[in-house]
Amino acid sequence: MSLVFINWILFSVVTVYAIYLFASLVKTRRDYIKLGQKPEFILSKKERIEAVMTMVFGQKKLLKDKKSGIIHVMLFYGFILVQFSAIDVIWKGLSPGSHLPLGPFYPAFTLSQELVVVMILVAVVWAFHRRYVEKLVRLKRNFKAGLVLIFIGGLMISKLFAKGMEMIWLDKQATFAEPIATAIATAFGWMSEGAAGVGFFVFWWAHLLFLLTFLVYIPQSKHAHLIAGPANVWLGPTHKKGQLEAIDFEDEESEKFGKNQIEDFDQKQLLDLYACVECGRCTSVCPATGTGKILSPMDLIVKMRDHLTEKGAVVTSRAPWMPKFAFNHTLGNRLASAGGKEAAATLEENPYDTNLIGEVITEEELWACTTCRNCEDQCPVMNEHVDKIIDMRRYLVLTEGQMDPEAQRTIKNIEKQGNPWGINRKEREKWREQDETLDIPTVKDMKKRGEDFDYLFFVGSMGSYDNRSQKIVRAFARIMNEAGVTFAILGNKEKNSGDTPRRIGNEFLFQELATANIQEFEKNNIKRIVTIDPHTYNTFKNEYPDFGLDAEVYHHTELIFKWLKEGRIRPKKEVNETIVYHDSCYLGRYNDVYDPPREILKAIPGVKLVEMERNRENGMCCGAGGGMMWMEENTGTRVNEARTEQALATSPGVIGSACPYCLTMLSDGTKAKEMEDSVKTLDVAEIVVASLQEETSLSHI
């Protein structure tokens, strides 16, 4: 029996076994994911193709971090291209003396493949340096984290040495088409042809085993993202950006609201867990993590993934780690071998009846989230973190009746008086009385006049009750008067938008408020709504349509920008200030409104607009979102102070914003830094008003 035939047999056995292990592992993860609820997807085929081309092949999210992005592009495309070379090397071992039948193109093929190998090795060294020498904070530095670099580096080096040994063994001439293999052959030219032949097969088998071991490693490591990531991008979200899933309170079969078991989540949410790259990009931009809170978006996903793997092993009796004989000691394999949930209950660590909240994810983690979505914006595989956190908050609030005491007080105030402070609901329109020069009619007033109006100005709780926010409301009303725009407010008929209850987890109160507001809109035939509050803007624009709202929704900066372009308002007085603009998460990342506020500021004479290091889609949260406006931060640095420091680093005279929540947090930040006398915090509308009227200046605002 010839050595070539024996090699064929060994190759076939090892390859088939590795492919079997790989297929079994992929099926196992698929079965675990199927424990979740059926999802409903919203993307069309065209949108899915565009997403894959942009995010997978275009590497758009990865390139947000230029260095890491370039490394990944080199590895991603290099690894795809180098597979042709792998086929060629395997071909050479199964049929010595031959190669891929590419005819006259073969020299160009080998040269291109060696260049690709060099590119991959450069990327491997660069990635090693980033992780272990530069010690990038967001990257783990354990053995598993570096194992993939060993696999890829081993694949490339074994391939080059196999080709070099082949040149000596078969007495091939040096060639510019294989410069590195030629250099290796020259360096080891002292070897006999027989020894080189043995060397060829040693490196050939090393290459094959590196390749197949990596194949088996992928599904049972963080590199499952190579499969789950593209699938995640292709399937897309189950809801629009800025939207949360509604709970059906009419479902009589529901025994609980919110999610506390891993199988309560839908299959798309569970796919997220295996798509996670563990790159730490989400955690590196998280305002909670960055200010010393316990929450890490990446750790939350990883903990949920590990829990799903263990629970999946119990339910399906499928071992998560293979080959089984090598991993019999692991908890997952012991749970799978126990033979079902009853048998697994005899094990000390049985995850079957484990609650997510308290046993896998702490309540402190859930309450630290500001729902800013910076984590999701940075995630290269399109994972969604916020909806999972809100789902678990809903369980705490609606099923367990547990929440932060300050959040509970806020919810009760909204229930009783329609605002977070508990101020009498009949005082909602009293802010109008502070400036009688403004024409601010209610809908009721307009009906009495027999007049129509262009926009319903939804003032919101901040604008109605907060003294500082009332100045923004009056500024915008003045701009509308100046632009000749007719508008009306609901006055005391207006209710809280429901954003705060929904993000805190009280979905029932949110739906109650949404229904009441929509009924009021419909009763008054409201078709266009404008608000100064990005949270209300997002809720009306992206979430109220689920409950029947049919109206155009605008943020006040969008309309101010529109009226500027139309010439309906003309800033004329110079505002000689350096202004740094802070992006509201709910205006920017949730709704992609980045340019209107900036264009407005640029149109004001004398304004010098500067940017913080973290701006636009990477802007840091002010700390008020997700109901955090109404809760105290008891751990680490206050988020608003950290963001204020970033603004102050630009040496501004004014910190500009377009959100009453942000303005409050930044104002508190300047006070904490004892800078309130030298750095003003103003809404864009207030700055516009200062330029519209000669008698008004920033110092009077």
C-alpha positions in Angstrom: 0.0 0.0 0.0 1.6 3.3 -1.1 2.3 6.2 1.3 0.1 8.4 -0.9 -2.8 6.1 -0.5 -2.4 5.9 3.2 -2.2 9.7 3.3 -5.5 9.8 1.4 -7.2 7.5 3.9 -5.9 9.5 6.9 -6.8 12.8 5.2 -10.4 11.5 4.5 -10.9 10.2 8.1 -9.6 13.3 9.8 -11.4 15.7 7.5 -14.8 13.9 7.6 -14.5 13.7 11.4 -13.7 17.5 11.7 -16.6 18.4 9.4 -18.9 16.2 11.4 -17.9 17.9 14.6 -18.3 21.3 13.0 -21.8 20.5 11.7 -22.8 19.0 15.0 -21.7 22.1 16.9 -23.5 24.4 14.5 -26.7 22.4 14.8 -26.3 22.4 18.6 -26.2 26.2 18.7 -29.1 26.4 16.3 -31.1 24.1 18.6 -30.2 26.3 21.6 -31.4 29.4 19.7 -34.6 27.7 18.8 -35.5 27.6 22.5 -36.5 31.2 22.1 -39.8 32.7 20.9 -40.6 33.0 17.2 -39.4 36.5 15.9 -41.0 38.6 13.2 -38.5 40.4 10.9 -39.1 43.7 9.2 -36.4 44.0 6.5 -37.0 43.4 2.8 -34.7 41.3 0.8 -33.2 44.4 -0.8 -32.5 45.9 2.6 -30.9 42.7 3.8 -28.6 42.6 0.8 -27.6 46.2 1.4 -27.0 45.5 5.1 -24.7 42.5 4.3 -22.8 44.4 1.6 -22.3 47.4 3.9 -21.7 45.7 7.3 -20.2 42.3 6.4 -18.3 43.0 3.2 -18.0 46.8 3.7 -16.9 46.3 7.3 -18.6 49.7 8.1 -18.9 49.3 11.8 -15.5 47.8 12.3 -13.8 50.7 10.5 -15.2 53.1 13.2 -12.0 52.1 15.0 -9.6 52.7 12.1 -6.6 50.6 13.4 -8.7 47.6 14.5 -10.8 47.9 11.4 -7.9 47.8 9.0 -6.5 44.7 10.9 -9.9 43.0 10.6 -10.2 43.9 6.9 -6.8 42.4 6.2 -7.7 39.2 8.1 -11.3 39.0 6.7 -10.4 39.3 3.0 -7.0 37.7 3.4 -8.7 34.6 5.0 -11.2 34.4 2.2 -8.6 34.7 -0.5 -6.1 32.4 1.2 -8.5 29.5 1.1 -7.7 29.0 -2.6 -4.1 28.6 -1.6 -5.1 26.1 1.1 -6.8 24.0 -1.6 -3.7 24.1 -3.6 -1.5 23.0 -0.7 -3.9 20.2 0.1 -3.9 19.2 -3.5 -0.1 18.9 -3.5 -0.2 16.6 -0.5 -2.8 14.3 -2.1 -1.2 14.3 -5.5 2.5 15.1 -5.2 4.1 16.9 -8.1 0.8 18.5 -9.3 -1.1 21.6 -8.4 -4.4 23.4 -9.2 -4.9 23.2 -13.0 -4.7 26.9 -13.6 -2.4 26.6 -16.7 -0.5 29.8 -17.5 -2.2 31.7 -14.7 -0.7 29.5 -12.0 2.5 31.6 -11.4 0.3 34.8 -11.0 -1.9 32.8 -8.6 1.0 31.7 -6.4 2.5 35.2 -6.3 -0.8 36.7 -5.3 -1.4 34.1 -2.7 2.1 34.6 -1.1 1.3 38.3 -0.9 -2.0 37.6 0.8 -0.2 35.3 3.3 2.3 38.1 4.1 -0.7 40.5 4.6 -2.3 38.1 7.0 0.9 37.6 9.0 1.3 41.4 9.2 -2.3 41.6 10.5 -1.6 38.8 13.0 1.4 40.5 14.4 -0.4 43.9 14.5 -3.4 42.3 16.2 -1.0 40.7 18.8 0.6 44.0 19.4 -2.8 45.8 19.9 -3.9 43.1 22.4 -0.8 42.2 24.3 1.7 45.1 23.9 -0.5 48.1 23.4 -3.0 46.5 25.8 -6.1 48.1 24.4 -8.4 48.3 27.4 -11.5 46.8 25.7 -9.7 43.6 24.6 -9.3 40.5 26.7 -5.9 39.1 27.1 -6.5 35.5 28.2 -5.3 32.4 26.3 -8.5 31.9 24.4 -8.4 35.5 23.1 -5.0 34.8 21.6 -5.7 31.3 20.3 -7.1 32.5 17.0 -3.9 34.3 16.3 -2.0 31.1 16.9 -4.3 29.2 14.5 -4.1 31.8 11.8 -0.3 32.4 12.2 0.2 28.6 12.3 -1.8 28.2 9.1 0.2 30.7 7.2 3.6 29.6 8.4 2.9 25.9 7.9 1.7 26.6 4.4 4.9 28.6 3.5 7.2 25.9 4.9 5.3 23.1 3.2 5.8 24.9 -0.1 9.4 25.5 0.6 10.0 21.9 1.6 8.2 20.8 -1.6 10.6 22.9 -3.8 13.6 21.0 -2.2 11.9 17.6 -2.3 10.8 17.8 -6.0 13.9 19.8 -7.0 11.9 22.8 -8.2 13.7 25.9 -9.5 13.7 29.1 -7.7 10.9 31.4 -9.0 9.7 35.0 -8.5 6.2 33.6 -8.5 6.9 32.1 -5.0 9.4 34.4 -3.4 8.9 33.3 0.2 8.8 29.6 -0.5 11.9 30.1 -2.6 13.7 31.9 0.2 12.8 29.0 2.6 14.0 26.4 0.1 17.3 28.4 -0.2 17.7 28.6 3.5 17.2 24.8 3.9 19.0 23.8 0.8 21.3 21.7 2.8 18.5 19.1 3.4 18.3 15.9 1.3 15.3 15.4 -1.0 14.1 12.6 1.3 14.3 14.7 4.4 12.6 17.6 2.6 9.8 15.2 1.6 9.3 14.2 5.2 9.4 17.9 6.1 6.8 18.6 3.4 4.3 16.1 4.9 5.0 17.3 8.5 4.1 20.9 7.5 1.3 19.7 5.2 -0.3 17.9 8.1 0.4 20.8 10.5 -1.4 23.0 8.0 -4.4 20.6 7.6 -4.7 20.1 11.4 -4.5 23.9 12.1 -7.3 24.4 9.5 -9.6 21.6 10.7 -9.0 22.4 14.4 -9.8 26.0 13.7 -13.0 24.8 11.9 -14.1 22.8 15.0 -13.1 25.7 17.3 -15.2 28.3 15.6 -18.7 27.3 16.6 -17.8 26.8 20.3 -15.9 30.0 20.8 -16.4 33.7 20.3 -15.5 33.1 16.7 -19.0 31.7 16.3 -19.5 35.2 15.1 -18.0 34.1 11.8 -21.3 32.2 11.3 -23.8 34.0 13.5 -22.6 37.5 12.7 -23.4 37.5 9.0 -26.7 35.7 9.8 -27.5 38.4 12.3 -26.9 41.1 9.8 -28.9 39.3 7.1 -31.9 38.7 9.3 -31.9 42.3 10.6 -33.9 43.7 13.5 -37.3 42.8 14.6 -38.3 46.4 15.2 -37.4 49.8 13.9 -34.5 51.7 15.3 -35.7 53.7 18.3 -38.6 51.4 18.9 -39.4 48.9 21.6 -41.6 45.8 21.3 -45.1 46.4 22.6 -46.6 44.0 25.2 -50.0 42.6 24.5 -51.9 43.1 27.8 -55.0 41.6 26.2 -53.3 38.1 26.0 -55.1 36.2 28.7 -52.5 33.4 28.5 -49.7 35.6 29.7 -48.7 34.7 33.2 -46.0 37.3 33.4 -44.8 40.5 31.6 -41.2 41.1 30.8 -38.5 38.5 30.5 -36.6 36.6 33.3 -35.9 33.2 31.6 -33.5 32.9 28.7 -36.2 31.2 26.6 -38.5 34.2 27.1 -36.4 36.1 24.6 -37.0 35.7 20.9 -34.7 33.7 18.6 -33.2 36.8 17.0 -32.2 38.1 20.5 -30.6 34.7 21.2 -28.8 34.8 17.9 -27.3 38.1 19.1 -25.6 36.2 21.9 -23.7 33.8 19.6 -22.9 36.7 17.2 -21.0 38.6 19.9 -17.4 39.1 18.9 -16.3 40.0 22.4 -14.4 42.9 20.9 -15.4 45.2 23.7 -16.4 48.1 21.4 -19.8 48.3 23.1 -18.3 48.4 26.6 -15.6 51.0 25.6 -18.3 53.6 24.7 -20.9 52.7 27.4 -21.4 55.8 29.6 -22.2 53.5 32.6 -19.0 51.4 32.2 -16.9 54.5 31.5 -18.0 56.1 34.8 -17.4 53.1 37.0 -20.8 51.5 37.0 -21.1 47.7 37.1 -22.8 47.5 33.7 -20.7 46.2 30.7 -22.8 45.6 27.6 -20.4 42.9 26.4 -20.3 41.1 29.7 -24.1 41.2 29.8 -24.3 39.5 26.4 -21.6 37.0 27.3 -23.3 36.0 30.5 -26.6 35.5 28.8 -24.8 33.4 26.1 -23.1 31.2 28.5 -26.4 30.7 30.4 -28.2 29.8 27.2 -25.5 27.3 26.3 -25.8 25.6 29.7 -29.6 25.6 29.7 -29.7 24.5 26.1 -27.5 21.5 27.1 -30.1 20.5 29.7 -33.1 20.9 27.4 -31.7 19.4 24.2 -29.3 16.9 25.8 -26.8 18.1 23.1 -23.2 18.6 24.3 -22.0 22.1 23.7 -18.3 21.2 23.6 -16.7 18.8 21.2 -15.0 16.3 20.8 -17.0 15.1 23.8 -14.2 12.8 25.1 -12.0 15.9 25.5 -14.6 18.0 27.4 -16.4 15.5 29.6 -15.3 17.5 32.6 -17.2 20.7 31.5 -20.5 21.7 33.1 -22.2 21.9 29.7 -21.3 18.4 28.7 -22.2 17.0 32.1 -25.6 18.7 31.9 -26.1 17.3 28.4 -25.2 13.8 29.5 -27.5 13.9 32.6 -30.4 13.1 30.3 -33.0 15.9 30.6 -34.0 18.5 33.2 -35.1 16.0 35.9 -31.7 14.2 35.8 -29.8 17.5 35.6 -31.5 18.7 38.7 -29.3 16.2 40.7 -26.2 18.2 39.6 -25.0 21.0 41.9 -24.9 23.6 39.1 -28.2 23.1 37.3 -29.2 26.2 35.2 -32.7 24.9 34.3 -34.7 26.9 36.9 -32.2 29.8 37.0 -33.7 33.3 36.9 -31.7 35.6 34.7 -32.3 38.6 37.0 -30.3 38.2 40.2 -28.6 34.9 39.3 -27.1 35.8 35.9 -27.6 39.5 35.5 -27.7 41.8 38.5 -30.4 44.4 39.1 -27.7 47.0 39.4 -26.6 46.3 35.9 -30.1 46.7 34.5 -30.7 50.0 36.3 -27.3 51.5 35.2 -28.3 51.6 31.5 -29.1 55.0 30.0 -30.5 53.4 26.9 -28.2 55.6 24.8 -27.7 52.9 22.2 -24.0 53.8 21.7 -23.3 50.1 22.3 -25.5 49.1 19.4 -24.1 51.8 17.1 -20.6 50.4 17.7 -21.4 46.7 17.4 -20.0 45.2 14.2 -22.5 42.4 14.1 -25.6 44.5 14.7 -26.3 43.2 18.2 -29.1 44.9 20.2 -28.5 45.4 23.9 -31.0 47.9 25.0 -34.2 45.9 24.2 -32.9 43.0 26.3 -32.3 45.3 29.3 -35.7 46.9 29.0 -37.3 43.5 28.7 -35.7 42.5 32.0 -36.7 45.8 33.6 -40.3 45.2 32.5 -40.2 41.9 34.4 -39.0 43.6 37.6 -41.5 46.4 37.3 -44.6 44.6 36.0 -44.2 41.1 37.3 -42.2 41.5 40.5 -43.2 45.1 41.3 -39.6 46.0 42.0 -37.8 49.2 40.9 -35.5 51.9 42.1 -37.3 53.9 44.9 -36.7 57.2 43.0 -38.0 55.6 39.8 -41.0 54.3 41.7 -41.8 57.8 43.0 -41.5 59.2 39.4 -43.9 56.6 38.1 -46.4 57.3 40.8 -46.2 61.1 40.1 -46.9 60.5 36.4 -49.8 58.2 37.2 -51.4 60.7 39.6 -50.5 64.1 38.0 -49.1 63.3 34.6 -45.6 64.6 35.3 -42.5 63.3 37.1 -42.6 65.9 39.9 -46.2 65.3 41.0 -47.1 69.0 40.4 -50.8 69.6 39.9 -51.8 68.7 36.3 -53.9 71.9 36.1 -50.7 73.9 36.2 -49.4 72.4 33.0 -50.1 75.5 30.9 -49.1 78.2 33.5 -45.7 78.7 31.9 -47.4 80.9 29.2 -48.1 83.6 31.8 -44.4 84.4 32.2 -44.2 86.3 28.9 -47.4 88.1 27.7 -45.7 89.3 24.6 -45.9 85.9 23.1 -49.0 84.5 21.4 -49.3 80.9 22.6 -52.9 79.7 22.2 -54.3 76.4 23.3 -56.2 74.2 20.9 -59.3 75.3 22.7 -58.4 79.0 22.1 -58.0 78.4 18.4 -61.4 76.7 18.2 -63.0 79.7 19.9 -61.3 81.9 17.4 -62.4 79.7 14.6 -58.9 79.5 13.3 -56.7 76.6 12.0 -53.1 76.1 13.0 -50.1 74.5 11.3 -48.6 72.6 14.2 -49.5 71.2 17.5 -46.7 72.2 19.8 -46.4 69.3 22.3 -44.6 71.1 25.2 -43.9 68.0 27.3 -43.5 67.7 31.1 -40.0 69.3 31.1 -41.2 72.3 29.1 -44.3 72.7 31.2 -43.0 72.4 34.7 -39.2 72.7 34.8 -38.2 76.4 35.2 -35.1 76.1 33.1 -36.8 74.2 30.3 -39.6 76.8 30.2 -37.1 79.2 28.8 -36.5 76.9 25.8 -40.2 76.5 25.2 -40.7 80.3 25.2 -37.7 80.8 22.9 -39.2 78.3 20.4 -42.6 80.0 20.7 -41.0 83.3 19.9 -39.3 81.8 16.8 -42.6 80.4 15.6 -44.2 83.9 16.1 -41.3 85.4 14.2 -41.6 82.9 11.4 -45.3 83.6 11.1 -46.2 80.0 11.9 -49.5 79.3 13.5 -49.5 76.7 16.3 -51.4 75.6 19.4 -50.7 73.7 22.6 -53.0 71.2 24.3 -52.4 73.0 27.6 -53.8 71.1 30.6 -55.2 68.4 28.2 -51.6 67.4 27.4 -50.3 64.2 29.1 -46.9 62.8 29.7 -45.5 61.2 26.5 -44.8 58.0 28.3 -41.1 57.7 27.3 -39.9 57.7 30.9 -42.3 55.0 32.1 -41.6 52.8 29.1 -37.8 53.0 29.5 -38.1 52.4 33.2 -40.1 49.3 32.4 -43.7 50.3 33.1 -45.1 49.3 29.7 -48.7 49.4 31.0 -48.5 53.0 32.0 -46.8 53.9 28.7 -49.6 52.3 26.7 -52.2 54.0 28.8 -50.6 57.4 28.2 -50.1 56.7 24.5 -53.7 55.8 24.0 -54.9 58.9 25.8 -52.6 61.2 23.9 -53.5 59.7 20.5 -57.2 60.0 21.3 -56.7 63.7 22.1 -54.7 64.2 18.8 -57.5 62.5 16.8 -60.2 64.5 18.5 -58.5 67.7 17.4 -57.5 66.4 13.9 -53.8 66.9 14.7 -51.6 66.0 11.6 -48.3 67.7 12.5 -46.6 67.8 15.9 -43.5 69.5 17.0 -41.6 69.1 20.3 -38.4 70.4 21.9 -37.9 67.0 23.6 -36.0 64.3 21.6 -37.4 61.6 23.9 -41.0 62.7 23.1 -40.0 63.1 19.4 -38.7 59.5 19.3 -41.7 58.1 21.1 -44.2 59.9 18.9 -42.3 59.2 15.6 -41.2 55.6 16.1 -43.5 54.1 18.8 -46.9 55.8 18.8 -47.6 54.6 15.2 -47.9 51.0 16.8 -50.9 52.4 18.7 -52.5 54.3 15.9 -50.8 57.7 15.6 -51.0 59.1 12.0 -49.2 62.4 12.1 -45.9 64.0 11.0 -43.6 64.5 13.9 -40.8 67.1 14.1 -38.1 68.1 16.5 -37.9 71.9 16.9 -34.4 72.0 15.3 -35.7 70.4 12.2 -38.3 73.2 11.7 -36.0 76.0 12.7 -33.5 74.8 10.1 -36.4 74.6 7.5 -37.5 78.1 8.3 -33.9 79.4 8.0 -33.6 77.9 4.5 -37.0 79.4 3.6 -35.9 82.8 4.9 -38.8 83.0 7.3 -36.4 83.8 10.1 -33.1 85.7 9.7 -30.5 85.8 12.5 -28.9 89.2 12.3 -27.2 90.1 15.6 -23.7 88.7 16.1 -23.3 86.1 18.8 -19.5 86.1 19.3 -19.1 82.8 21.1 -17.3 79.6 20.7 -20.1 77.0 20.9 -19.6 73.2 21.3 -22.7 71.2 20.5 -23.7 68.1 22.4 -25.7 65.5 20.5 -28.8 64.1 22.3 -28.9 60.3 22.0 -32.6 60.3 21.2 -32.2 62.9 18.5 -28.9 61.6 17.0 -28.4 57.9 17.4 -32.1 57.1 17.5 -33.2 59.3 14.7 -30.1 60.4 12.8 -30.7 64.2 13.3 -27.2 65.5 13.4 -27.0 68.3 10.8 -30.0 70.6 11.5 -28.7 71.8 14.9 -25.2 72.4 13.6 -26.4 74.1 10.4 -28.6 76.4 12.6 -25.6 77.4 14.7 -23.4 78.0 11.6 -26.1 80.3 10.3 -25.8 82.6 13.3 -23.4 85.5 12.8 -20.3 85.4 15.0 -20.7 81.8 16.2 -17.6 79.6 16.1 -18.8 76.0 16.2 -16.4 73.4 17.6 -16.7 69.7 18.2 -16.0 67.4 21.1 -13.8 64.4 20.5 -16.9 62.2 20.9 -19.5 63.7 18.6 -22.4 62.8 16.3 -23.0 59.1 16.3 -20.2 58.5 18.8 -21.4 61.3 21.1 -21.5 60.4 24.8 -24.8 60.3 26.7 -25.5 63.1 29.1 -26.7 60.4 31.6 -30.5 61.3 31.7 -31.9 58.6 29.3 -33.6 55.4 30.3 -35.3 57.1 33.3 -31.9 57.9 34.8 -32.9 61.6 34.9 -35.0 60.7 37.9 -32.5 58.4 39.7 -29.4 59.1 41.7 -26.0 57.7 40.6 -24.4 56.1 43.6 -21.5 54.4 42.0 -18.5 55.9 40.2 -18.4 59.3 38.5 -21.6 61.0 37.5 -22.2 60.5 33.7 -23.2 64.2 33.2 -19.9 65.4 34.8 -17.9 63.1 32.6 -19.7 64.5 29.5 -19.3 68.0 30.7 -15.5 67.5 31.1 -15.4 66.5 27.4 -17.3 69.6 26.4 -15.1 71.9 28.6 -11.9 70.4 27.0 -12.8 72.4 23.8 -12.6 75.7 25.8 -16.1 76.8 24.8 -18.1 79.9 25.9 -21.3 78.0 25.4 -22.3 74.4 25.5 -25.2 74.0 23.1 -27.9 71.3 23.1 -31.2 70.5 21.7 -32.8 68.6 24.5 -34.1 69.8 27.9 -32.8 66.7 29.6 -29.3 67.2 28.2 -29.4 70.9 29.1 -30.3 70.1 32.7 -27.5 67.5 33.0 -24.9 69.7 31.4 -25.9 72.7 33.5 -25.5 70.5 36.6 -22.1 69.4 35.2 -20.8 73.0 34.8 -22.0 73.8 38.4 -20.2 70.7 39.7 -17.0 71.9 37.8 -17.6 75.4 39.2 -17.7 76.7 35.6 -21.3 78.0 35.4 -20.2 81.6 35.5 -17.8 81.3 32.6 -19.5 78.7 30.4 -23.2 79.0 29.6 -25.5 76.0 28.7 -28.1 76.9 26.2 -30.6 75.3 23.8 -30.2 76.0 20.1 -33.5 77.8 20.1 -32.3 80.2 22.8 -29.1 81.0 20.8 -31.3 81.7 17.7 -33.5 84.1 19.7 -30.4 86.0 20.9 -29.5 86.6 17.2 -33.0 87.5 16.1 -33.6 90.4 18.4 -31.3 93.4 19.0 -32.4 93.8 22.7 -31.7 90.2 23.6 -28.2 88.7 24.4 -26.9 85.4 25.7 -26.2 87.0 29.1 -29.9 87.7 29.6 -31.0 84.1 28.9 
